[in-house]
Amino acid sequence: MKHPFSNEEEYSIDDRWNSEDFISLNELWTEKYKIEEISQTLDKSLFSTIKTIAWKQSPKLSDAVDATDIGSIKELVTQIYLSDYPDLVDSEITIKERTKAINKIKVEKNKKLDNFNRIISSIEDIQTNKELSGLEQIVQALYYQNESISNTNPKDIRERLIWISALSNLLSDLEFTVFFSVFPANGGPKLTYSDASKEIGLPTYKVSVAARNCLKKYTSWINSIGKKVEDYSGWIILTKDTYLSMGFKNRNFELPSVEINYENLPQKIRPLEEFEFTKTAIDRFNKAGFFCIGDFQNTSYEELRLNHSIPSHDASNIFNIYQNLSNEI
C-alpha cells in the first residue's frame, strides 16, 4: 500500500555544516551576535546552530543562555546542553530543576505505554469479546475502550469503521494483510494469531507482532487527530455503497470502502516511515511510543534524549522535522 506522503520531500532536513560555515560561526560568535542572528545569517535551523555553537565554541551554559533574549531559545539551549553537553552545564540549580521535570515526564511516558498495553490486553481477552466480530472489537477498543458497544447504534459503529478504513491507508501492505486477517474485513469473528498465521502463510510470532503494532499505530493516530466527526470529515470521501450502508440497521459489519483526499490528510498523522530514518531508529521510536509526527507534540529534545534514550542524530532530526511541520500540525 503506497503511503500518501511518499512523493513529498519538502520537509527533508539538510543542516550540514562545511568549513566556511564553521569559520563564519567563529567570527559571528566572537563578535557577540545573538544565536537567532547567527541562525539567520548562516541559513541554519536554530537547533543546529545551538548544537554547533556548543560543539565548536564550547561556551558554558550560562554564557550560551545569555546569547539570546528569547525565552523559547533559552529553553532550547538548556535542553541541548543538559542532553548532549553536560560538562558545559555550570548551574547546579538548573540540573536539580531538570531532574524534577524529567521524573514528571517519566510518569506521563508510563501512562502512554500503559494505554497501549491496556488496549492490546482488552482486545486479546477472548471471554470479554466473544460476542463481537473482529471489526467490532477494534471499534470498541479504539473508540469506546471501557464501554460495551453491544447496544450501540449500528450507524455509530459503521461511522467509526469508516475512520478505521481510512486510516488503514497509512499501514504497509504487510500490516494491512495481517491486521485484517486477524480482524477479518468481511465482518467475521476475530482469528487467533495462530489461525491467521495459517491463512496468510506467516509465522505466528510475526502475525502477533504486526497485529499489536497496528493497534499501537491506530491508537497513536486517533490520539493525534481525535474521535469527533469533524476530525475525519474533511479528508474522507465515501463511496456510493458506503454512503448507502450508513442507513442499514442490521449489525452485520464489513470494512467499508472509502477514498482519501490526500491534500487534506492531517500532517500530524504522518508516519515516521515517511522520513529518512533507519529501521533501527523507527523501531526505537516505536518502542518509546512514537508512531507518527503528531506523537512529538509537547515532547522536548531533552525528553527524547534522556527519557527515551534516542541517539542524538535521530533525536535532532525528528526535532527539526517536527519544528518545520509544526505550523501544519
TITI-761816 format. One record per atom (N, C-alpha, C, O): x, y, z. Coordinates in steps of 0.2 Angstrom, whole numbers, plus 5000, padded with zeros to 4 digits. Example, Ala and Ser with C-alpha at 12.3 -4.5 7.8 and 13.67 -1.06 7.14 Angstrom:
# TITI-761816
506649725039506249785039506649845039507149835042506449895035506849955036506450005039506750065040
***
This chain:
# TITI-761816
500449945000500050005000500450065000500950075004500350114995500850174995500650225000500050245000501050245004500950295008500750365005501050375000500250405007500050465004500550515004500450565000501050515008501550565008502150555004502650585004502250495001502850464998503250514994503850504994502850554990503250594985503450664988503750704984503250674994503450744997504150745000504350695004504550794998505250795000505350865003505950875005504850905004504950975006505150985013505451035015505050925017505250935024505850895026506050895032506250875021506950845022507350895025507350955023507750885030508150925034508850915032509150865032509150975029509850975027510251025031510251085028510551015037510851065041511551055041511951065046511851025036512551005036513051075036512851125032513551075040513951125040514651115036514851055037514951165033515551155030516051195033515951235038516651195031517251235034517151305034517251345038516851335028516651405028516151425033516151475036515651385034515151395040515451395046515351445050515951355048516251355054516651415055516751445061517051445050517451505050516951565052517051605056516351565048515951615049515651615056515551665059515451555058515151555065515651575070515451615075516351565070516851585074516851665074516851695080516751695068516851765068516151795071516251845075515651765070514951795072514951785080514751835083515151735082515151715090515651765093515451795098516251775090516751815093516451895093516651925098516151915088515851975088515151985092514852035092515051935096514451935100513751945097513351975100513651915091513051905088512551865092512851815096511951875092511451835096511351775092511451765086511151725095511051655092510551655086510751625081510051695087509551695082509851735076509651715070510251785077510551815072511051775068511151775062511451735072511951685068511551635064511751625058510951615067510551565063510351595057510351555051510051655057509851685051510351705046510251695040510951725048511451745044511751685040511951685034511851625044512151565041511551525037511751475034510951545038510451505035510351435038510351385034510451425044510451365048509851365053509551415055509551305055509051305060509351325066509951325068508851355071509051375077509351315081509951315084509051255080509351195084510051175082510451165086510151175075510851155073511351215075511851195076511151275075511551325077511751325084512351325085511351305088511451295095511951235096512451245100511851185093512251125094512951135091513451115095512951175086513651185083514051235087514651235088513651285090514051335095514351295101514851305103513951245104514151215109514751165107515251155111514751135101515251095099515851125097516451115100515851185094516451215091516651275095517251285096516251305099516451365103516451345110516851375114516151295112516151265119516051325125516351315130515551365124515351415129515051375135514651325134515051405141514751375147513951385145513751435142513551345149512851355148512651425149512251455146512851455155512651525157512851575151512451615150513351565148513551615143513151605136512951645133512951535135512551525129511851555130511551575125511551545136510951575138510951645137510451675135511451675139511551755139511551775131511551835130511651725127511751745120511151755116511151755110510551755120509951765116509451805122509551795128508951845119508551875124507851835123507351865126507751785119507151755118507051695122507451645122506551695126506451635131506451565128506751525131506051555122506051495119506751465117506851405117507151515115507851495113508251475119508651435119508151515124508551505131508351425133508751395135507651415132507451345134507751295130508051245133507851305124508151255119508851245120509151195120509251305122509951295124510051255130510451215130509551265135509651225141509551155139509851105142509051135136508851065134509451035130509650975132509751065126510351035122510951025126511250975126511051075130511651075135511551015140512050975141510951005143510850955148510850885145511050835148510650885138510650815135511250795132511450735133511650845129512250825125512850855127513450825126512850905131513450935134513450955141513551005143513350895145513350905152513950935155513950975161514550925152515150955155515151035155515551065158514751065151514751135150514151165154514151225154513851125158513251155162513651175169513951135172513551245170513851275176513351295181513551335185512751265181512251285186511951225189511651185186512151215196511851165200511151165200510751115200510851225201510151235201509751215195509251185196510051225189509751205183509651125183509151105181510251095185510251025185509650995189509350945187509651025195509050995200508351005197507950965198508251065194507651085192507451035186506851015185507951025182507850975176507650905178507350875175508050885183507950815186507250805188506950755187506950855192506250855194505750855188505350815188505950895183505550895177505550825173505050805171506150795173506250735169505850675173505550635169505850675179505450625183504750635182504350585182504450695181503750705180503650675173503050645172504050695168503950665161503950595161503550565157504350555165504350485165503650455167503450405165503350495172502650465174502150475168501750425167502250525164501750535158501950485153501550455149502650465152502850415147502550345149502250315145502550335155502250265158501550265157501250205155501150315157500450315156500350305149499850265147500750335144500650325137500750245135500350215132501250215138501450145136500850105140500750055137500650125146500150085149499450085145499150035145499350135142498750145137498750095131498350065130499350095128499450045123499349975125498949935122499649955131499549885134498849875136498649815135498549925138497849915140497349895134496949855135497449935129497049925123497249855120496749815118497849835120498049765117497749715121497549665119497849725128497549665133496849665132496549605132496449715131495749715131495549675124495049645124495849685119495649665113495849585112495649555108496349565116496549495116496249455121496349395122495749485125495349455130494849415127494349445125494849355126494349315122493649315125493149325122493649305132493049305136492649375135492049365134493049425135492649495135492349505128491849535128492649475123492549495116492149445112492149455106491949385115491749335111491049345108490949305103490749395110490049405106490149455101489649475097490749485100490849535095491249515089491649465090491149535083491549525077492249555078492349595083492749535074493349565075493349645074493749675077492949665069492949735067492649775073492849825075492149745076491849775082492249785088492249825091492749735089493249735094493649795093493849825098493849805087494349855085493949925087494249965090493349935085492949995086492950005094493050065096492749955097492649955105493349975108493350025112493849945106494549955109494750025108495050055112494650055102494950115100494550175101494850225103493950165101493450225101493050225108492750275110492950165111492450165116492850135123492650155128493350105122493850075127493450035132493249985131493250065138492950035143492250025143491849995147491950055137491250055136491049995131491249995126490549955133490249905129489949935123489549985124489949905117489649935111489049885109488849895103488949835113488449785111487749815109487349795105487549875113486949905111487049975108486550015107487649985105487750055102487450055095487350005092487150115093486850125087487350095081487850115081487050055077487450025071487750085067488350075064487450135066487650195062488350215065488750235061488350225072488950245075489550205074490150225073489450135074489950085073490150095066490750095065489750095061489950105054490350165053490750165049490150225056490550285055491250275058491650295054491350245063492050235066492450185061493050185061492050135058492350085054492650125048493150105045492250175046492450215040493150255042493650255038493150275048493850315050494350255050494950275048494250205053494750145053494950125046495550115045494550125041494650105035495150165031495650145028494950225033495350275030496050275033496550285029496150265039496750265042497250205040497850205041496850155038497250095035497650115029498150075028497550165026497950195021498750205023499150215019498750215029499450235032499850165034500450175036499550115034499850045035500250025029500050045023500749985030501049955025500649895022500149875025500849865016500449815013500449755018499949725019501049735021501049685026500649695032500249645034500649755035500249765040499549765039499149735043499349795033498649785031498349715031497849695033498749675027498549605027498549565033498049535034499049575038499049545044498449575048498049535051498349635049497849665053497149645051496749625056496949645045496349625043496249555041495749535038496749515043496649445043496449425050496049385052496849455055496649445062495949475064495549435067495849525061495149565062494849565055494849615052494549515053494349505046493949565043493449585046494149585037493749645034493049625032492649665031492949555031492249535030491749535035491149515035491949555041491549555047491549495051491149485056491949445050491949385053492249395060492549445062492249335064492549335071493249345071493649325066493549375076494249385076494649315076494349265079495149315072495549255072496149255077496349305079496349195080496949195084497549205079497449205073498049225083498649235079498849175075499149175069498749115078498949055075498549045069498749025064497849055069497449045064497549095058497549075052497749155060497849205055498549185051498649195045499049155055499649135053499549085047499849085042499149035048499048985043498649015037498748985031498249065038497849085032498349125028498249125022498749165030499149215026499949185025500249215022500049135029500749105027501349135031501849135028501249165036501749195040501849165047501349135050502449165050502549135056502049175062501949235061501849135066501349165071501649225075501349275076502349225077502649275080502649335076502549395079502649335070502649395065501949425065501949485065501449375065500749405065500649435071500349495071500849415077500649445083501049515084500749555086501649515082502049575082501749625078501649685080501549605071501249655067500549685069500449745069500149635071499449655073499549705079499149755080499949685084499949735090500249795088500049855091500749795084501049865081500549905078500549965079500049875074499549905071499049945076498849995075498949905081498449935086498849995089498450045091499449985090499850045093499750105088499750165091499850095082499850145077499150175077499150235077498650135077497950165077497850205083497550265082498050185089498050225095498350285094498150345096498950285092499350345091499050395086498950455088498750375080498450415076497850445078497650505078497450405082496750435085496950485090496550535091497450465094497650515100497850585097497750635099498150575091498350645087497850685084497850745085497350645081496850685077496150695081495750735079496050645086495450655089494850595088495050555083494350605091493750555090493150585088492550555089493150645085492550685083492450675076492950675072491850685073491650685066492050735062492350715057492150795065492450845061493250835061493550865056493550785065494250765064494350725058494950715056493850695055493850655049493550675043493750655037493050715044492550735038492950775033492750765027493450815034493750855029494250815024494450845019494350755026494850715021494650645019495050615016494050625022493750555020493250565015492750605016493250535009492750535004492350465004492650415003491750465005491350405005491150384998490950424994491250314997491050284990490250284991489950284996489950274985489150274985488950214989488450224993489250154989489050094993489150115000488650095004489650145002489750155009489250205012489050195017489150255008488650305010487950275011487550285016487750225006487150195007487050145013486550145016487650115015487650075020487550105027487450075032487650175027487550205033486850205036486750215042486450195031485750185033485450115036484950105038485950065035485749995037485649995045486050025048485149955047485049955054485349885057485249875063485549845052485749775055486449785058486749835058486749735061487349735065487849685061488249655064487749685055488249645051488749695048488549735043489349695050489849755049490449725044490749675046490549765039491149745035491549815035491349865036492249805033492649865032492449905026492449875020492249965027491950005021492450025017493050035018492250035010492750065005492650145006492150165005493250175006493250245006493850275002494250235000493850335000494350364996494650425001494250445005495250444999495550495003495750554999495950554994495550615002495850675000496450695003496550725008497050674999497650675002497950745003498350755008497650795000497850865001497650885008497950925011497150855010496850875017497050835023496850845028497350775021497550725026498050765031498550795030497850765038498250795043498950775043499150715044499350825043500050815044500250775050500750745051499850785055500050765062500050685062500350655067499750655057499750585057500250555052500150495050500650595050501150575045501650525048501950535054501650465046502050405049502850425049503050455044503150395053503850405054504250375048504750395046503950325045504250285039504250335033504650315028503950395033503950435028504650485028504750515023504950475033505550515034506150465033506150405034506750495032507350455031507750435037508250455039507350395041507650355047507750285045507350255041508250255048508350185048507850145051507450175055507750085050507350035053507450035060507050035065508150035062508350035069508050095073507850095078508150155069507850215073507150215073506850235079506750195068506050185069505850145074505350155078506150085075505950035080506050065087505750055091506650105087506750135094506250185096506050195101506050225091505450275092504850245094504450265098504650185090504050145091504050125098503550125102504650095101504650065107504550115113504250105118504750185111504650235116503950265115503750315119503550235110502850265110502750315104502150345104503150325100503150375094503050335088503450295086502450355085502250315078502150365073502250345067501950425074501850475069502050545072502250555077502150595067502450655069502050695074502350735078501350685075500950715080501150685087501050725092501450635088501650605094502150645097502250645103502550685093503050735096502850795099503250835101502150805098501850875101502050875109501950825112502250925111502450935118502950885121503050875127503350865116503950825118504650865117504750885111505050875121505650915121506250865118506150805119506750905116507350865114507650835120507850775119507650865125507850835132507550775134507850725136506850765133506450705134506650655130506750595132506750665123506950615118507650585120507750525120508150625122508750605124508850575130509150515131508550605136508650575142508150525145508350475148507550535143507050485145506950425140506850375143507050435134506950385129507550355126507550305122508150385128508750365126508850365118509150315115508550415115508550415107509250445106509450495109509650415101510350445100510250515097509750535094510750555098510750625097510550635089510250685088510850595085510750615077509950605076509750645073509650555078508950545077508550595081508050615078508750605087508350655091508350725087507850755087508950745085509050805082508650815075508350865074508650755071508250755065507550765066507150805063507250725071506550725072506350785075505750815073506750815079506550885082506550935077506150975077507050935072507050985067506450975062506151025060506250915061505750895056505050925059504650955056504950905066504350925069504351005069503751035068504851035070504851115070504651145064504351195063504851105058504751135051503951115050503751155046503751065053503051045051502551075056501951075055502751115062502351125067501751175065501251175069501851215060501351265058500751225055500251255055500851165053500351125050500051075054499651035052500251075060500051015065499551045070499351015074
***
